[in-house]
């Protein structure tokens, strides 16, 4: 079964925003302890994660992953924190 990676501001909303699927394989081991193909509980990302995200962006040649990381960084800067999760 396929999973998708989503994000939203930590404040309660349900307008789900999808990110590039390649990013779930990068986040999977770090945040959920698997390869990104299983579901994963909500993880809150704050400004402390921006250096990690910037490293992913700098280290990737995939424009979709770079765009998704930019979305997350800008959202963290705007909202203070965002949550991400994996869902089937």
N, CA, C and O atoms as a GROMACS GRO file, in nm:
protein
  352
    1UNK      N    1   0.084  -0.117   0.000
    1UNK     CA    2   0.000   0.000   0.000
    1UNK      C    3   0.089   0.124   0.000
    1UNK      O    4   0.192   0.126   0.067
    2UNK      N    5   0.051   0.224  -0.073
    2UNK     CA    6   0.128   0.346  -0.086
    2UNK      C    7   0.092   0.445   0.024
    2UNK      O    8  -0.022   0.448   0.071
    3UNK      N    9   0.188   0.524   0.066
    3UNK     CA   10   0.164   0.630   0.163
    3UNK      C   11   0.196   0.765   0.101
    3UNK      O   12   0.267   0.771   0.000
    4UNK      N   13   0.144   0.871   0.158
    4UNK     CA   14   0.174   1.008   0.117
    4UNK      C   15   0.220   1.085   0.238
    4UNK      O   16   0.180   1.054   0.350
    5UNK      N   17   0.303   1.186   0.217
    5UNK     CA   18   0.353   1.272   0.323
    5UNK      C   19   0.276   1.403   0.319
    5UNK      O   20   0.265   1.464   0.213
    6UNK      N   21   0.223   1.448   0.433
    6UNK     CA   22   0.143   1.569   0.442
    6UNK      C   23   0.202   1.664   0.545
    6UNK      O   24   0.282   1.622   0.629
    7UNK      N   25   0.161   1.792   0.541
    7UNK     CA   26   0.199   1.888   0.642
    7UNK      C   27   0.083   1.986   0.662
    7UNK      O   28  -0.002   2.001   0.574
    8UNK      N   29   0.081   2.050   0.777
    8UNK     CA   30  -0.010   2.161   0.804
    8UNK      C   31   0.044   2.237   0.925
    8UNK      O   32   0.122   2.183   1.003
    9UNK      N   33   0.002   2.361   0.940
    9UNK     CA   34   0.043   2.434   1.059
    9UNK      C   35  -0.008   2.361   1.183
    9UNK      O   36  -0.107   2.289   1.176
   10UNK      N   37   0.059   2.381   1.294
   10UNK     CA   38   0.020   2.311   1.416
   10UNK      C   39  -0.117   2.358   1.463
   10UNK      O   40  -0.191   2.280   1.523
   11UNK      N   41  -0.153   2.484   1.438
   11UNK     CA   42  -0.287   2.527   1.474
   11UNK      C   43  -0.388   2.439   1.402
   11UNK      O   44  -0.364   2.400   1.287
   12UNK      N   45  -0.500   2.406   1.467
   12UNK     CA   46  -0.592   2.309   1.409
   12UNK      C   47  -0.654   2.357   1.278
   12UNK      O   48  -0.725   2.458   1.274
   13UNK      N   49  -0.627   2.284   1.174
   13UNK     CA   50  -0.686   2.304   1.041
   13UNK      C   51  -0.691   2.169   0.973
   13UNK      O   52  -0.621   2.076   1.014
   14UNK      N   53  -0.770   2.158   0.873
   14UNK     CA   54  -0.775   2.031   0.800
   14UNK      C   55  -0.761   2.053   0.650
   14UNK      O   56  -0.813   1.974   0.571
   15UNK      N   57  -0.692   2.158   0.609
   15UNK     CA   58  -0.667   2.176   0.466
   15UNK      C   59  -0.531   2.114   0.435
   15UNK      O   60  -0.429   2.183   0.433
   16UNK      N   61  -0.532   1.984   0.410
   16UNK     CA   62  -0.410   1.906   0.392
   16UNK      C   63  -0.329   1.955   0.273
   16UNK      O   64  -0.384   1.984   0.166
   17UNK      N   65  -0.200   1.964   0.293
   17UNK     CA   66  -0.109   2.007   0.189
   17UNK      C   67  -0.008   1.897   0.166
   17UNK      O   68   0.069   1.863   0.256
   18UNK      N   69  -0.007   1.842   0.048
   18UNK     CA   70   0.082   1.730   0.015
   18UNK      C   71   0.220   1.782  -0.022
   18UNK      O   72   0.235   1.891  -0.076
   19UNK      N   73   0.321   1.700   0.007
   19UNK     CA   74   0.459   1.728  -0.030
   19UNK      C   75   0.506   1.622  -0.128
   19UNK      O   76   0.440   1.519  -0.144
   20UNK      N   77   0.619   1.646  -0.193
   20UNK     CA   78   0.674   1.550  -0.286
   20UNK      C   79   0.698   1.417  -0.216
   20UNK      O   80   0.752   1.413  -0.106
   21UNK      N   81   0.658   1.307  -0.280
   21UNK     CA   82   0.671   1.174  -0.221
   21UNK      C   83   0.815   1.135  -0.192
   21UNK      O   84   0.840   1.057  -0.100
   22UNK      N   85   0.910   1.186  -0.268
   22UNK     CA   86   1.050   1.152  -0.243
   22UNK      C   87   1.097   1.195  -0.106
   22UNK      O   88   1.188   1.133  -0.049
   23UNK      N   89   1.037   1.300  -0.053
   23UNK     CA   90   1.076   1.350   0.078
   23UNK      C   91   1.040   1.254   0.190
   23UNK      O   92   1.108   1.251   0.293
   24UNK      N   93   0.934   1.173   0.172
   24UNK     CA   94   0.896   1.079   0.277
   24UNK      C   95   1.004   0.973   0.299
   24UNK      O   96   1.018   0.921   0.409
   25UNK      N   97   1.081   0.941   0.194
   25UNK     CA   98   1.188   0.843   0.209
   25UNK      C   99   1.308   0.903   0.284
   25UNK      O  100   1.384   0.830   0.347
   26UNK      N  101   1.324   1.033   0.277
   26UNK     CA  102   1.429   1.101   0.353
   26UNK      C  103   1.386   1.115   0.499
   26UNK      O  104   1.465   1.089   0.589
   27UNK      N  105   1.261   1.156   0.522
   27UNK     CA  106   1.211   1.176   0.658
   27UNK      C  107   1.184   1.046   0.731
   27UNK      O  108   1.197   1.040   0.853
   28UNK      N  109   1.146   0.941   0.659
   28UNK     CA  110   1.105   0.814   0.721
   28UNK      C  111   1.201   0.763   0.827
   28UNK      O  112   1.158   0.743   0.941
   29UNK      N  113   1.328   0.741   0.796
   29UNK     CA  114   1.420   0.688   0.897
   29UNK      C  115   1.439   0.783   1.016
   29UNK      O  116   1.448   0.738   1.130
   30UNK      N  117   1.445   0.913   0.991
   30UNK     CA  118   1.471   1.010   1.097
   30UNK      C  119   1.353   1.024   1.193
   30UNK      O  120   1.371   1.023   1.315
   31UNK      N  121   1.233   1.036   1.138
   31UNK     CA  122   1.118   1.068   1.222
   31UNK      C  123   1.032   0.947   1.260
   31UNK      O  124   0.966   0.949   1.364
   32UNK      N  125   1.031   0.843   1.178
   32UNK     CA  126   0.941   0.730   1.206
   32UNK      C  127   1.011   0.596   1.218
   32UNK      O  128   0.947   0.496   1.252
   33UNK      N  129   1.140   0.592   1.193
   33UNK     CA  130   1.214   0.467   1.208
   33UNK      C  131   1.184   0.362   1.103
   33UNK      O  132   1.202   0.243   1.128
   34UNK      N  133   1.138   0.405   0.985
   34UNK     CA  134   1.116   0.312   0.874
   34UNK      C  135   1.146   0.384   0.743
   34UNK      O  136   1.188   0.500   0.744
   35UNK      N  137   1.127   0.316   0.632
   35UNK     CA  138   1.168   0.371   0.503
   35UNK      C  139   1.071   0.471   0.441
   35UNK      O  140   1.094   0.516   0.328
   36UNK      N  141   0.965   0.506   0.511
   36UNK     CA  142   0.869   0.603   0.460
   36UNK      C  143   0.750   0.543   0.389
   36UNK      O  144   0.664   0.616   0.340
   37UNK      N  145   0.742   0.410   0.384
   37UNK     CA  146   0.630   0.346   0.314
   37UNK      C  147   0.517   0.307   0.408
   37UNK      O  148   0.412   0.260   0.362
   38UNK      N  149   0.534   0.324   0.537
   38UNK     CA  150   0.430   0.293   0.635
   38UNK      C  151   0.371   0.424   0.688
   38UNK      O  152   0.426   0.531   0.665
   39UNK      N  153   0.259   0.414   0.757
   39UNK     CA  154   0.202   0.532   0.821
   39UNK      C  155   0.295   0.583   0.930
   39UNK      O  156   0.382   0.509   0.977
   40UNK      N  157   0.278   0.708   0.968
   40UNK     CA  158   0.358   0.766   1.074
   40UNK      C  159   0.281   0.872   1.149
   40UNK      O  160   0.212   0.953   1.088
   41UNK      N  161   0.293   0.871   1.282
   41UNK     CA  162   0.222   0.967   1.366
   41UNK      C  163   0.273   1.108   1.338
   41UNK      O  164   0.378   1.127   1.276
   42UNK      N  165   0.200   1.207   1.386
   42UNK     CA  166   0.236   1.347   1.366
   42UNK      C  167   0.368   1.379   1.434
   42UNK      O  168   0.393   1.340   1.548
   43UNK      N  169   0.451   1.451   1.362
   43UNK     CA  170   0.577   1.503   1.414
   43UNK      C  171   0.570   1.654   1.397
   43UNK      O  172   0.536   1.703   1.290
   44UNK      N  173   0.604   1.729   1.501
   44UNK     CA  174   0.604   1.875   1.493
   44UNK      C  175   0.744   1.923   1.458
   44UNK      O  176   0.842   1.888   1.523
   45UNK      N  177   0.752   2.004   1.353
   45UNK     CA  178   0.877   2.064   1.311
   45UNK      C  179   0.876   2.210   1.351
   45UNK      O  180   0.780   2.282   1.325
   46UNK      N  181   0.983   2.254   1.414
   46UNK     CA  182   0.997   2.393   1.458
   46UNK      C  183   1.123   2.452   1.394
   46UNK      O  184   1.188   2.387   1.312
   47UNK      N  185   1.155   2.574   1.431
   47UNK     CA  186   1.272   2.642   1.376
   47UNK      C  187   1.400   2.562   1.400
   47UNK      O  188   1.496   2.576   1.324
   48UNK      N  189   1.404   2.479   1.502
   48UNK     CA  190   1.524   2.399   1.529
   48UNK      C  191   1.551   2.298   1.417
   48UNK      O  192   1.664   2.250   1.404
   49UNK      N  193   1.451   2.265   1.336
   49UNK     CA  194   1.466   2.171   1.226
   49UNK      C  195   1.508   2.238   1.095
   49UNK      O  196   1.541   2.169   0.998
   50UNK      N  197   1.505   2.370   1.091
   50UNK     CA  198   1.538   2.440   0.966
   50UNK      C  199   1.679   2.407   0.916
   50UNK      O  200   1.695   2.388   0.796
   51UNK      N  201   1.782   2.400   1.002
   51UNK     CA  202   1.914   2.362   0.949
   51UNK      C  203   1.914   2.223   0.884
   51UNK      O  204   1.978   2.203   0.780
   52UNK      N  205   1.843   2.127   0.943
   52UNK     CA  206   1.832   1.994   0.883
   52UNK      C  207   1.763   2.002   0.747
   52UNK      O  208   1.809   1.943   0.649
   53UNK      N  209   1.652   2.077   0.742
   53UNK     CA  210   1.579   2.092   0.617
   53UNK      C  211   1.664   2.161   0.511
   53UNK      O  212   1.662   2.122   0.394
   54UNK      N  213   1.738   2.263   0.552
   54UNK     CA  214   1.826   2.334   0.458
   54UNK      C  215   1.933   2.239   0.405
   54UNK      O  216   1.972   2.248   0.288
   55UNK      N  217   1.981   2.148   0.488
   55UNK     CA  218   2.079   2.050   0.444
   55UNK      C  219   2.021   1.955   0.340
   55UNK      O  220   2.089   1.918   0.244
   56UNK      N  221   1.895   1.915   0.360
   56UNK     CA  222   1.829   1.831   0.260
   56UNK      C  223   1.820   1.906   0.128
   56UNK      O  224   1.850   1.852   0.021
   57UNK      N  225   1.779   2.032   0.135
   57UNK     CA  226   1.766   2.113   0.014
   57UNK      C  227   1.902   2.127  -0.055
   57UNK      O  228   1.912   2.109  -0.176
   58UNK      N  229   2.005   2.160   0.021
   58UNK     CA  230   2.138   2.177  -0.036
   58UNK      C  231   2.193   2.048  -0.096
   58UNK      O  232   2.267   2.051  -0.194
   59UNK      N  233   2.157   1.935  -0.037
   59UNK     CA  234   2.211   1.807  -0.081
   59UNK      C  235   2.132   1.739  -0.189
   59UNK      O  236   2.173   1.634  -0.240
   60UNK      N  237   2.018   1.795  -0.227
   60UNK     CA  238   1.932   1.729  -0.326
   60UNK      C  239   1.940   1.800  -0.460
   60UNK      O  240   1.945   1.922  -0.467
   61UNK      N  241   1.942   1.721  -0.566
   61UNK     CA  242   1.933   1.777  -0.701
   61UNK      C  243   1.790   1.767  -0.754
   61UNK      O  244   1.760   1.819  -0.862
   62UNK      N  245   1.702   1.702  -0.679
   62UNK     CA  246   1.563   1.683  -0.720
   62UNK      C  247   1.486   1.813  -0.693
   62UNK      O  248   1.472   1.854  -0.578
   63UNK      N  249   1.438   1.877  -0.799
   63UNK     CA  250   1.371   2.006  -0.784
   63UNK      C  251   1.241   1.995  -0.705
   63UNK      O  252   1.202   2.091  -0.638
   64UNK      N  253   1.172   1.881  -0.712
   64UNK     CA  254   1.048   1.866  -0.637
   64UNK      C  255   1.075   1.854  -0.487
   64UNK      O  256   1.001   1.910  -0.406
   65UNK      N  257   1.180   1.782  -0.450
   65UNK     CA  258   1.217   1.773  -0.309
   65UNK      C  259   1.261   1.910  -0.259
   65UNK      O  260   1.221   1.952  -0.150
   66UNK      N  261   1.341   1.981  -0.337
   66UNK     CA  262   1.386   2.115  -0.298
   66UNK      C  263   1.267   2.208  -0.279
   66UNK      O  264   1.264   2.288  -0.185
   67UNK      N  265   1.168   2.199  -0.369
   67UNK     CA  266   1.048   2.283  -0.358
   67UNK      C  267   0.969   2.249  -0.233
   67UNK      O  268   0.921   2.338  -0.163
   68UNK      N  269   0.955   2.120  -0.203
   68UNK     CA  270   0.881   2.077  -0.084
   68UNK      C  271   0.950   2.124   0.043
   68UNK      O  272   0.884   2.166   0.138
   69UNK      N  273   1.083   2.116   0.046
   69UNK     CA  274   1.157   2.163   0.162
   69UNK      C  275   1.138   2.314   0.178
   69UNK      O  276   1.121   2.362   0.290
   70UNK      N  277   1.141   2.387   0.068
   70UNK     CA  278   1.115   2.532   0.075
   70UNK      C  279   0.978   2.560   0.135
   70UNK      O  280   0.963   2.652   0.216
   71UNK      N  281   0.877   2.483   0.094
   71UNK     CA  282   0.742   2.499   0.148
   71UNK      C  283   0.744   2.482   0.300
   71UNK      O  284   0.686   2.563   0.373
   72UNK      N  285   0.811   2.378   0.348
   72UNK     CA  286   0.816   2.352   0.491
   72UNK      C  287   0.890   2.463   0.566
   72UNK      O  288   0.844   2.510   0.670
   73UNK      N  289   1.004   2.506   0.513
   73UNK     CA  290   1.081   2.612   0.580
   73UNK      C  291   0.998   2.740   0.590
   73UNK      O  292   0.992   2.802   0.696
   74UNK      N  293   0.936   2.780   0.480
   74UNK     CA  294   0.854   2.901   0.481
   74UNK      C  295   0.735   2.888   0.576
   74UNK      O  296   0.699   2.984   0.644
   75UNK      N  297   0.675   2.770   0.581
   75UNK     CA  298   0.562   2.748   0.672
   75UNK      C  299   0.606   2.755   0.817
   75UNK      O  300   0.536   2.812   0.901
   76UNK      N  301   0.721   2.698   0.849
   76UNK     CA  302   0.773   2.706   0.986
   76UNK      C  303   0.800   2.851   1.022
   76UNK      O  304   0.767   2.894   1.133
   77UNK      N  305   0.858   2.926   0.931
   77UNK     CA  306   0.885   3.068   0.957
   77UNK      C  307   0.756   3.146   0.974
   77UNK      O  308   0.751   3.238   1.056
   78UNK      N  309   0.652   3.112   0.901
   78UNK     CA  310   0.525   3.182   0.911
   78UNK      C  311   0.445   3.144   1.034
   78UNK      O  312   0.392   3.231   1.104
   79UNK      N  313   0.434   3.013   1.063
   79UNK     CA  314   0.346   2.965   1.168
   79UNK      C  315   0.418   2.932   1.299
   79UNK      O  316   0.354   2.912   1.402
   80UNK      N  317   0.550   2.925   1.296
   80UNK     CA  318   0.624   2.888   1.417
   80UNK      C  319   0.652   2.740   1.425
   80UNK      O  320   0.757   2.699   1.474
   81UNK      N  321   0.559   2.660   1.378
   81UNK     CA  322   0.577   2.514   1.372
   81UNK      C  323   0.474   2.456   1.277
   81UNK      O  324   0.368   2.514   1.254
   82UNK      N  325   0.508   2.341   1.223
   82UNK     CA  326   0.415   2.266   1.138
   82UNK      C  327   0.420   2.122   1.181
   82UNK      O  328   0.515   2.080   1.248
   83UNK      N  329   0.319   2.047   1.144
   83UNK     CA  330   0.323   1.904   1.172
   83UNK      C  331   0.324   1.830   1.040
   83UNK      O  332   0.263   1.873   0.941
   84UNK      N  333   0.396   1.717   1.039
   84UNK     CA  334   0.401   1.631   0.924
   84UNK      C  335   0.360   1.492   0.967
   84UNK      O  336   0.374   1.457   1.085
   85UNK      N  337   0.310   1.412   0.876
   85UNK     CA  338   0.273   1.274   0.907
   85UNK      C  339   0.264   1.196   0.777
   85UNK      O  340   0.256   1.254   0.668
   86UNK      N  341   0.265   1.066   0.790
   86UNK     CA  342   0.246   0.976   0.676
   86UNK      C  343   0.111   0.908   0.689
   86UNK      O  344   0.073   0.865   0.798
   87UNK      N  345   0.040   0.900   0.581
   87UNK     CA  346  -0.096   0.844   0.584
   87UNK      C  347  -0.122   0.766   0.455
   87UNK      O  348  -0.081   0.808   0.347
   88UNK      N  349  -0.190   0.654   0.469
   88UNK     CA  350  -0.226   0.574   0.351
   88UNK      C  351  -0.348   0.632   0.284
   88UNK      O  352  -0.395   0.579   0.183
   0.00000   0.00000   0.00000
